[in-house]
Amino acid sequence: DSFKYDLIFCHMVLGGLSDKEAALAIGDMIQRLNFSGIVIMVEAVNNMQPRLHTKWKARAQESYMPLIAGIEWSILGETYENDDCLKVIMGKFSS
């Protein structure tokens, strides 16, 4: 189908997927964006140490910001919850 969106919001979903599935999901979100649209993702990141209390993955923030031609990524903010750093990541087409 050809639906395009102005906003795609993904909150604490990708950490439950395998690395391959997460990369595919991010690519699918980008493909569904209108040119002026944005993707917002809130995900646990942990660049320092592995998580011991859950099977949910906390990847490096860069894994949620893949190099995709014409897409720019930025960190809008962060907060901490249960020793996890949650990053708010935005992706949009370069202007």
C-alpha positions as CSV (number, residue, x, y, z in Angstrom):
1,D,0.0,0.0,0.0
2,S,1.0,3.6,-0.4
3,F,0.2,5.2,2.9
4,K,2.6,7.9,4.0
5,Y,2.7,9.5,7.5
6,D,3.7,12.8,9.0
7,L,4.6,11.3,12.3
8,I,5.6,7.8,13.4
9,F,6.1,7.3,17.1
10,C,7.8,4.1,18.4
11,H,8.1,3.8,22.2
12,M,10.1,0.9,23.8
13,V,9.4,-1.6,21.0
14,L,12.7,-2.1,19.1
15,G,14.5,-3.4,22.2
16,G,12.2,-6.5,22.1
17,L,13.3,-7.3,18.5
18,S,16.4,-9.0,17.2
19,D,19.1,-6.8,15.6
20,K,17.9,-7.7,12.1
21,E,14.2,-7.1,12.9
22,A,15.0,-3.8,14.6
23,A,17.0,-2.6,11.5
24,L,14.1,-3.7,9.2
25,A,11.5,-1.9,11.4
26,I,13.5,1.3,11.3
27,G,13.9,1.0,7.5
28,D,10.1,0.4,7.1
29,M,9.3,3.5,9.3
30,I,11.6,5.7,7.1
31,Q,9.9,4.3,3.9
32,R,6.5,5.2,5.3
33,L,7.4,8.9,6.0
34,N,6.1,11.9,4.0
35,F,9.0,14.0,2.9
36,S,8.2,16.5,5.7
37,G,7.5,13.8,8.3
38,I,9.4,12.6,11.3
39,V,10.1,9.4,13.2
40,I,10.3,9.6,16.9
41,M,11.8,6.6,18.8
42,V,12.1,6.2,22.6
43,E,14.4,3.3,23.3
44,A,16.7,2.2,26.1
45,V,20.3,2.6,25.2
46,N,23.3,1.4,27.1
47,N,26.7,2.1,25.6
48,M,28.6,1.1,28.7
49,Q,27.4,-2.3,30.1
50,P,25.0,-5.2,29.3
51,R,21.7,-5.4,31.0
52,L,21.5,-8.1,33.6
53,H,17.8,-7.9,34.7
54,T,15.9,-8.4,31.5
55,K,16.1,-10.1,28.1
56,W,15.0,-6.8,26.5
57,K,18.0,-5.3,24.6
58,A,19.5,-1.9,25.3
59,R,21.6,-1.3,22.2
60,A,24.1,1.5,21.5
61,Q,22.2,4.6,20.4
62,E,23.9,4.5,17.0
63,S,22.1,1.2,16.2
64,Y,18.8,3.2,16.2
65,M,20.3,5.8,13.9
66,P,21.4,3.9,10.8
67,L,23.1,5.5,7.9
68,I,20.3,5.9,5.4
69,A,20.9,8.2,2.4
70,G,18.9,11.4,2.8
71,I,18.0,10.8,6.5
72,E,19.3,12.9,9.4
73,W,19.1,11.8,13.0
74,S,19.2,13.7,16.2
75,I,18.9,13.1,20.0
76,L,16.0,15.2,21.4
77,G,16.5,14.2,25.0
78,E,17.1,11.5,27.5
79,T,15.8,10.3,30.9
80,Y,16.8,7.5,33.3
81,E,14.5,4.8,34.5
82,N,15.6,1.7,36.5
83,D,19.3,2.3,35.6
84,D,18.5,2.5,31.9
85,C,19.0,5.6,29.8
86,L,16.1,6.2,27.5
87,K,16.9,8.3,24.5
88,V,14.4,10.2,22.4
89,I,15.7,9.9,18.8
90,M,14.3,11.8,15.8
91,G,14.8,10.9,12.2
92,K,13.7,13.0,9.2
93,F,14.6,13.7,5.6
94,S,17.5,16.1,5.1
95,S,16.2,19.5,3.9
